Amino acid sequence: MAEAAATAGAGGSGTRSGSKQSTNPADNYHLARRRTLQVVVSSLLTEAGFESAEKASVETLTEMLQSYISEIGRSAKSYCEHTARTQPTLSDIVVTLVEMGFNVDTLPAYAKRSQRMVITAPEFPDPHTYIKTPTYREPVSDYQVLREKAASQRRDVERALTRFMAKTGETQSLFKDDVSTFPLIAARPFTIPYLTALLPSELEMQQMEETDSSEQDEQTDTENLALHISMEDSGAEKENTSVLQQNPSLSGSRNGEENIIDNPYLRPVKKPKIRRKKSLS
């Protein structure tokens, strides 16, 4: 049949080209395109009712089909550039086919022909196959798991920092033969050892700043409170003076009350009574 002949022809050309296989990608591309056109020509011959075809006829039809397609592309490109565009559109191809003498109105009828070859590709799966449900991992809220995770992260950070300091700084080894087995960070002696005891650390400085800020806030609060109380006291004294001016008999009782100590911490100490145990005679 024509398809078998085309396959044989393609196989023969493949064997010939196999002996002259080229490593150039352009040559491989042209060879693959030529084989595709040969398969198309064989399919058209089978659809037209031919059972077999000679190799020379298939090559001639392949060359004609390739020239026809190349001319359509070249003309569509020229029309596209003539209208100041870079990509050809459907109108450019239609104008090209009309200029080449092809009846464009026969394309829909040709596409709906009954003798066309059936494509044996498998059908698309059902629509529900393409449906996907995104899943999100729920955050861990267990206290024990969070604590273990934080502890492991802290341990990993400490190990990473230790390894970094061991690689970048001076190290000491437990074994004289193998230095890189258990590297230890070398202790650097200070020239003035007592200086660390005199100078506060960063944590202490931060705590001191926090305490100073809290003391300043308390001081401002106490000053505002004292000012408010003094204003209230001055207002109360004015009222009291006005009352005493009206009733002078109340001044003596007020002076006696001021002499009494109201603070329990300033009162005189009272010694507790000691109970003596009675001795049995």
Helices and strands as residue ranges (DSSP letters): H 2-19, H 25-48, H 55-82, H 90-99, G 104-106, H 107-111, G 127-130, H 143-168, E 171-173, E 183-185, H 195-198, H 202-246, H 250-258, G 264-266
